[in-house]
């Protein structure tokens, strides 16, 4: 999208106002049973998820402008609401709610872009907010438009209330997180070009949900570190030939044999401060046998059998070690021709502090075939873990007990990648913490029928509203 952002923003404000009138006409004064603040959260959430922001084909500029229009309509000034359009169809929003300035600002970060979703794969339209069976369905309903909508909703609430915090509250909604900001149009662009607008003492980001087991809250996660995402391309090439004359050096077979060896390989177990604390606190929620395995893992001489049983659980395995997995495959050019090319893409999630070059060398050894060319396609962003600050963790521990009594606050290392790595490297400690409660065995982010519990949406929104107030201070 190109053009004057202010002129585009005025048009977006008119569209948002029209949408609000249509919603009121359709729903009366508000959806049944919702408070005014919940209705506001619902309407902003609905507007945001129904803007297609698929990374390759969607438009995050429209989403940034729509959220800016919401803020401007609520009384925020041009000085405090900025929309940046670094490339066509790419947009970033930075908004500031001013406090007394007694302390350095707090930064609230969420990404606007989403991964692809095909209508034929879903039971509902992925780009319409659908309430069904106690859930809100939509692409981005959890990753990450829930947090984006909540942050905008709560800024408006603070404005309406005349809240005066001790520090500025900054919201940054940015583009291209789902592609690791590879073109530097999202968080990296903001850090490079407008660091002054987003500079903060610390940040809240995605990555730390509330875990439910059999409907009971058991853990409140705070992401303090994350694995490094690095991808590789594996290629086998040869001259090919006619399929009627097969040859032993079939490119597809050679690649498949290498991938089979990779599928049977596991990187060594390496625990760090965060993952040790995670397993230590998780033991109390597990069966007697699994708890014993965890204690064996944490001992000075871990029992290999216990580690193997824990690693059989994918979520635990991701916390134990670096992982590399084949995610894409292609080969051949005609059904009656021997393949001249076979290619696979492998995505690695590397433990913080583990050299990428060592992982690459290990992959080459595991593939055990000089005919398989291994090419690294991205550098990966290595960042230090964020310190467990008492003011942040203490506020989370106290407030979470009001919302989810009995749940244990635990630091986690995310097996996925977020923009938190860029912020940490820029000197802004970042904590992944969403307040979204969901079953520990369900994770539909990036998958079919992504959804969040309706009750959790409103409870999480209220939790973030109150948590940010506590962290910002004042009154």
C-alpha positions, 0 to 999 in steps of 0.5 A: 500500500502506498500513499499518504498515511494520514489520508489513508488513515482518515479513510480507515477511520470512516470505514471503522465508524461505519463498521461500528454502526453496522455492528450496533444495528445488528446486535443492538446495544451489544452482544447478549451478556457482554459488558461494554468493555467486552463488547469493545474487545469483541468488535476490535477483535472481529475487525482485526481477524477479518482483515486478511494479513496472510504474509505473502498475499494479505495486507498488514497495512490495512490492519495497522490503519484499522487499529490506528483508526480505532485509537484516533476515534477514541481521542488519541492524537496524531502525535501518539499514533503512527502508522508506517508503511515500509513496503506495499501491503506492509504496515506497522503501528506504534501507539503511545499512552502517555504517563507521568514519565516517572519511569521508562516506558513499557512496550506491548508487542503483537504481530499483525501477520498470519500464516496461510489458511485455505478455506477448503481445509477448514470447517469454517471460513478462516477469515471470518470470526466464528463462534462455535461450541464455546470457541472463537474460530479464525486464522490468527484468533490466537496467534497473534490477533488476540493480543493485538486486539487486547492491547488496542482495546485496553489502551482505549479503556485507559483513555476513557478512564483517565488513567495516569500511569507512572510510565508511558505504555507503548503498543507496537503491532508489526508485520512479518513476524511469521517469516522471521522478519526476513525482509526487515520490514517489521520489528527490525525496521522499527528498531532501526528507523524509530527506536525512539518510539518503541524504546522501553524498560521491558516488553510483553510479547506472545509466547506464554499461555495459561495451561489447563489440564482437564479444565483446571489451570495448572501453569502460567507460563512466562517465556524468557528465552526461545530457540533459534530457527534456522532452515536448510535446503537439502538437494541431490542432482544428477543428469537424470534420464528415461524412466525405462532405464532406471539407474542406481543413483536416483536423486529421490532415493538418495535424498529419501535415504538421507532423510530417513537417517535424519528421522532416526537421529536425536540431538543430545539433551542439554538443559539450561536454567529456564528448562531446568526450572520448567521441568522442576515445576512441571513434575508436580502435575504429572503422574508418579511415574512421569514425575520420577522420570523428570527427577531422574532427568534433573539428577546429576546422572540422568537415567537414559531410559527416563529421558527417552520416555520423556522425549516420547512426548513432542512438547517435552522433547522440544524442551530437551534438545535441538530439533531438526525436522523435514517440512517440505519435499519436492522432486522430479519433473515428469512421470516418465523421466528419472529425477534430475533434482530432489529437494527437501527443506529442513527446519531446525530449532536450536537451543540458545547458546548452541553454535549454528555451525555445529548443528550444520556439521552434525546434519552433514554427518547424519545425512552421511552422503556427499551427494546431498548438498546442504545449504543454510538459508537463514542466519538465525537470530541468537539472543540472550534470555531475559532476566527474571525481574522481580517487578515483572514476575512478582506482578504476574504471580500475584495477579495470576492467583486472582485469575487462576488460583493454584496455577504455578508461574513458570519460566519457559523456553519457547520452541518457536521463534518470536520477535522477542529475540530482536528486542532482547538483542536491542537491549529490551528484556522481553517476556512472552506472556499472553494470559490466554488459557487453553488446554495443554494438549491443544495447539492449533496455531498455524493449523486447521481450525485455529481457535481460542475458548470464548471465555478465555478470550474475555478473561485474558483480555481483562487479565492483560488490562489489569497486569499492564496497569500494575506494571505501569503503576500510577492511578 
